[in-house]
Structure formats: structure tokens, C-alpha cells
Amino acid sequence: MLEQALAHAVPLQSERDNLMQHTQAKHDTPEAPRPPKPFSQDIAEDTQHLREGRILQDPDGTVRYLGESSGATFLNHLREYMATVFPRAFENAWSSTSNPDVTAFISALGKYQTHDSRPLLTSTVNPLISATNDEAAAMLSEFRHSAQDGEGTFASGGIYYWVDVQAVLGEYPAYVDGVRTIEAAPNALFAVACQLNPRCAPPWETGFGQAFFARAKSILGNPLDESTINDATVLALLGFYLLNSNRRDAAYIYVSIAMHILIVHGVHRAWLVDEQGKRLFWTVYILDR
């Protein structure tokens, strides 16, 4: 029927043969490959994928959505990467039986644990107990060493700048003598120092600086109601303490509030601040990244 219709439409046999040859050649020609997507587009798509949150399951079986800034989502991104790379790159060299830690980490893909999102179990602060001058000097010396302070050559070296440790050490006897009210910053420094090296802690501090952490937090009060630039220093130190305690989400909140305080006071524009204020802003900025 198709041949009859074609003969009716094209009476000449030669024209029909030419038409059939053209049609056959068109079908025999392989389809041109599609041009590959630009490399930048692939990177953009991968980046967008990493910026998305994840639906994860906790140990009790509860499923919830966690945003891209959550520490659990970040770990899940690492598990996704390891699940893709590990079998291909390391399967021949490292069998699964010889790497139980790696396989356990990958097997937790899509799940998350909640112990690092719980608040620290800090004890009630005893206002009558405080560090002596010698104990304070030992803890501040440990903090200075851990912060790579050059003792005047490059204050609080490294990439962080926390506070003028020498100034805090000079003011602390006034706190012990009752001339001045103790501030939050020294206690935050003591908390980080005891966490980094528990041997420098006073005998009554056995919780890796948690007593000093609780005291600094109590003295600080609620920065959402009232805050100063000095509060950003305390929040940054407490956030750093929480990071070392594997409390990523809580640390993110502390650092975010510190950043907001500095921006509200115009520190990010370097208005009416000294060099210490500028370096404090960059320390908080680095922690926020």
C-alpha cells in the first residue's frame, strides 16, 4: 500500500529510486554525539547538590530533614563521598575485613547520631570558688602556648586572635582581691586551656574546663537582649570550646551570634575599632567558615 501511494505521488521510477536512496542514507548515518556539558556546569551542579540538606534517620528511627549547615548533613556528605571512592580506590589494597572503622563509617550513610547535638552537662556554678593567681597564671600560660602566642612578637599567633593574654593576667589579681567583678572572658580562656591540657586545671576542676565554661556562660548572660563587642570574644571562645567538644551545631550558633554582634557594631567595616577588634572579627569570620 505504501509503495502504491509512493508511485501515485512520484510517477517516475528514477525519482522514486533517488528518494529511497536519500532516505536510506539518512537512516544509516549515525547520530552525532551530543556535546558534553561544560565543566563549569558540572561543578555548579555538584556544588548545588552539596548545598542541599538531607533527610536522615536518628538511632530511634525518627526521620527528619536537616539543613546544609548541620553537622550531621556534613558527615553524611563525607559518607556519600567515601561510599563512592572507597570501593573503587581502596578495595584491592584494603579489604573490608581489615578496615572495620571505614566500613562502619560508610554503613551509617543516611543516619545520624544525636549525642553531639545535646547540651553539655555542666554543673551548677559555685561563685565562692575561683582560681588563685598562680592557677590563673598556669592556665593562661597553657592557653598562650596552645594559641601560639609569640609573647609580643606576634600576639596570639597562627590564624586566630583571641585576646591580650598579658592584659588578662595583669587584671586577674584585682578579681581575686575583690576589687573588680570577675568577667566572662577569663573564665572562657580558662575553659579552653583546661580542655586543651587538663593538667593545668585546678584540683577542683575535673571536667575538662566545664566549670569555667558554665561560669563564663552564666556571667555572659543572654547576648540576644544586650551585648557588647567584648561579648563576641567570649562567644568565640565558647564556640571554639564547643567545637573541641564535638558540639558542632551549638558552636555554629555561638559563632553566628558573635558574628552578628560584630556586624551590628560596624567592626566588619573597621569603624571605631582598634587592631585588636579587627583581628577579632577575622577570627570569628574564620570560625564561621
C-alpha positions, 0 to 999 in steps of 0.5 A: 500500500505504501509503495502504491501511494509512493508511485501515485505521488512520484510517477517516475521510477528514477525519482522514486529510486533517488528518494529511497536512496536519500532516505536510506542514507539518512537512516544509516548515518549515525547520530552525532554525539551530543556535546558534553556539558561544560565543566563549569556546569558540572561543578555548579551542579555538584556544588548545588547538590552539596548545598542541599540538606538531607533527610536522615534517620536518628538511632530511634528511627525518627526521620527528619530533614536537616539543613546544609549547615548541620553537622550531621548533613556534613558527615553524611556528605563525607559518607556519600563521598567515601561510599563512592571512592572507597570501593573503587580506590581502596578495595584491592589494597584494603579489604573490608575485613581489615578496615572495620572503622571505614566500613562502619563509617560508610554503613551509617550513610543516611543516619545520624547520631544525636549525642553531639547535638545535646547540651553539655552537662555542666554543673551548677556554678559555685561563685565562692570558688575561683582560681588563685593567681598562680592557677590563673597564671598556669592556665593562661600560660597553657592557653598562650602556648596552645594559641601560639602566642609569640609573647609580643612578637606576634600576639596570639599567633597562627590564624586566630586572635583571641585576646591580650593574654598579658592584659588578662593576667595583669587584671586577674589579681584585682578579681581575686582581691575583690576589687573588680567583678570577675568577667566572662572572658577569663573564665572562657580562656580558662575553659579552653586551656583546661580542655586543651591540657587538663593538667593545668586545671585546678584540683577542683576542676575535673571536667575538662574546663566545664566549670569555667565554661558554665561560669563564663556562660552564666556571667555572659548572660543572654547576648540576644537582649544586650551585648557588647563587642567584648561579648563576641570574644567570649562567644568565640571562645565558647564556640571554639570550646564547643567545637573541641567538644564535638558540639558542632551545631551549638558552636555554629550558633555561638559563632553566628551570634558573635558574628552578628554582634560584630556586624551590628557594631560596624567592626566588619567595616573597621569603624571605631575599632582598634587592631585588636577588634579587627583581628577579632572579627577575622577570627570569628569570620574564620570560625564561621567558615 
